[in-house]
């Protein structure tokens, strides 16, 4: 029984998978944050273009 627990304590294969999962989660959070910021800027740009086109067509 002691050897089973000792072998389980030394096994690090699960730790590697957890580390990769944490890295993937961190990258996902970073992407969501960056894309959220960019979406506001893109929306403002397209709104400005729409307004400029409407003004140009009205003339």
Secondary structure, 3 states (H helix, E strand, C coil): CHHHHHHHHHCCHHHHHHHHHHHHHHHHHHHHHHHHHHHHHHHHHHHHHHHHHHHHHHC
